């Protein structure tokens, strides 16, 4: 079941507090840098959509096994929040907000997709370590654009890592690939909780 967040118009109105629905965690250290809020990014990315809703997806046992096999590691969470931007019955795009461990602290990031599941944008939402924030550079993040669940995400082989930010680069590669796989398995093919959404 889709839960409405906001509708576009002269005044952007939120139907609920986004901080209460289990998205990326707030920075945990005094030195942490928070660059965006969930509200800011959704409103910016989907400003032409009529509405943005969200649905919690819990991959089935079979879906989870396929995701973990394709990812090469276990999923750390049982469910994920997927944001769905729509105009009329048409799906304009999707977004997932998540965390992936860097060297010592989690990196909060957002991955945006078009209606077919191709990455359109990746943003670092919050960075909590003293070094390695070079992954915020556009030249690194834009390498993910156009990739989907069937693409390669291996650091150095498919994605050029940032010098001095190798661990953070690897973390983002894992995180974005996981987002693509969750969307592919549990939403685009599983249609978990989404009813009859159209991407036409």
C-alpha positions in Angstrom: 0.0 0.0 0.0 1.4 3.4 -1.0 1.6 6.1 1.7 1.4 9.6 0.4 4.2 12.0 1.4 3.5 15.2 -0.6 1.9 16.6 -3.7 3.4 19.2 -5.9 1.9 22.7 -6.1 2.5 26.3 -5.1 3.1 25.2 -1.5 4.9 21.9 -0.9 3.0 20.2 1.9 4.3 17.2 3.8 1.7 14.8 5.0 4.0 13.4 7.7 7.5 13.8 9.2 10.0 12.0 7.0 12.3 11.5 10.0 9.7 9.0 11.4 9.6 6.5 8.6 12.9 4.8 8.8 15.1 6.5 6.2 18.8 7.3 6.5 19.9 7.9 10.0 21.0 11.3 11.3 24.7 11.9 11.7 26.0 10.4 14.9 29.2 12.3 15.4 30.0 15.9 16.2 32.2 16.1 13.1 29.6 14.6 10.8 28.5 16.5 7.8 24.8 16.4 6.8 24.4 17.7 3.3 20.8 17.1 2.6 17.5 16.1 4.2 15.2 13.5 2.7 12.6 16.1 2.1 15.0 18.4 0.2 16.2 15.7 -2.1 12.8 14.2 -2.9 11.4 17.7 -3.6 14.4 18.6 -5.8 14.6 15.4 -7.8 10.8 15.0 -8.3 9.7 18.6 -8.6 7.7 17.9 -11.8 5.9 14.9 -10.3 2.3 15.3 -9.0 3.1 13.3 -5.9 5.7 11.3 -4.0 4.6 8.4 -1.9 6.5 5.6 -0.1 6.1 1.9 0.4 7.9 -0.4 2.7 9.1 -3.5 0.9 10.2 -6.7 2.6 11.9 -9.1 0.1 10.5 -12.6 0.2 12.9 -15.4 1.1 13.5 -16.2 -2.6 14.0 -12.5 -3.5 16.3 -12.1 -0.6 18.4 -15.1 -1.6 18.7 -13.8 -5.2 19.6 -10.3 -4.0 22.3 -11.7 -1.6 23.7 -14.0 -4.3 23.9 -11.2 -6.9 25.3 -8.8 -4.3 27.8 -11.2 -2.9 26.9 -10.5 0.7 24.0 -10.7 3.2 21.4 -8.0 3.5 21.6 -6.2 6.9 18.0 -5.2 7.0 14.7 -7.1 6.6 12.8 -4.3 4.8 13.5 -1.1 2.8 11.5 2.1 2.2 11.1 2.9 -1.5 9.8 6.3 -2.6 7.7 6.4 -5.7 7.2 9.6 -7.7 4.0 9.6 -9.9 2.1 11.8 -12.3 -1.4 10.5 -12.7 -0.9 6.7 -12.9 2.5 7.0 -14.5 5.6 6.3 -12.4 8.2 9.0 -12.9 10.9 7.4 -10.8 12.0 5.8 -7.5 14.3 6.6 -4.7 16.0 4.6 -1.9 17.8 6.1 1.1 20.2 3.8 2.9 23.5 3.5 4.8 26.7 1.6 4.1 29.6 1.3 6.5 32.7 3.2 5.5 36.0 2.7 7.4 34.5 3.3 10.8 31.1 5.0 10.4 28.1 4.6 8.1 27.7 6.7 5.0 24.1 7.8 4.3 23.3 8.1 0.7 20.4 8.3 -1.7 19.9 6.5 -5.0 17.4 7.7 -7.6 16.1 5.6 -10.5 13.9 6.1 -13.5 10.7 4.1 -14.0 12.7 1.2 -15.6 15.2 0.9 -12.7 18.2 2.8 -14.2 20.2 5.0 -11.8 19.6 8.7 -12.6 21.4 10.2 -9.5 23.4 9.3 -6.4 23.9 11.7 -3.5 25.8 11.4 -0.3 23.3 12.6 2.4 25.6 12.5 5.4 29.3 11.7 5.8 30.7 11.0 9.3 34.5 10.4 9.0 37.4 12.7 8.8 38.7 11.4 5.5 37.3 9.9 2.3 34.5 12.4 1.5 35.9 12.6 -2.0 33.0 10.2 -2.9 30.8 13.3 -2.9 32.6 14.5 -6.1 30.4 14.5 -9.2 33.0 12.8 -11.2 32.7 9.8 -8.9 28.9 9.8 -8.5 28.1 10.2 -12.1 29.7 6.8 -12.9 26.6 5.2 -11.5 24.2 7.0 -13.8 22.6 4.6 -16.3 23.5 1.5 -14.3 20.8 -1.0 -13.2 20.5 -4.3 -11.3 22.2 -6.1 -14.2 25.3 -3.8 -14.4 28.7 -4.3 -12.9 29.5 -2.2 -9.7 33.0 -3.6 -8.9 35.4 -0.9 -7.7 38.2 -0.3 -10.2 36.8 -2.7 -12.7 33.4 -1.0 -13.3 33.6 2.1 -11.1 36.9 4.2 -10.7 37.6 4.7 -7.0 38.6 8.0 -5.6 42.2 8.3 -4.6 42.4 8.5 -0.8 38.8 7.3 -0.5 39.1 3.7 -1.5 37.0 2.3 1.4 34.3 5.0 0.9 34.3 4.3 -2.8 33.8 0.6 -2.2 31.0 1.3 0.3 29.1 3.4 -2.2 29.5 0.7 -4.9 28.0 -1.9 -2.6 25.2 0.5 -1.4 24.1 1.6 -4.9 24.2 -2.0 -6.2 22.1 -3.1 -3.3 19.5 -0.4 -3.9 19.3 -1.4 -7.6 18.9 -5.1 -6.7 16.2 -4.4 -4.0 14.3 -2.2 -6.5 14.6 -4.8 -9.2 13.6 -7.9 -7.2 11.1 -6.5 -4.7 9.4 -3.7 -6.7 9.9 -3.8 -10.5 9.4 -7.6 -10.6 7.9 -8.4 -7.3 5.5 -5.5 -7.2 5.5 -5.8 -3.4 2.8 -3.6 -2.0 2.6 -1.4 -5.1 -0.6 -2.7 -6.6 -1.0 -1.8 -10.2 1.4 1.1 -10.6 2.1 1.9 -14.2 5.5 3.0 -15.6 4.1 3.9 -19.1 
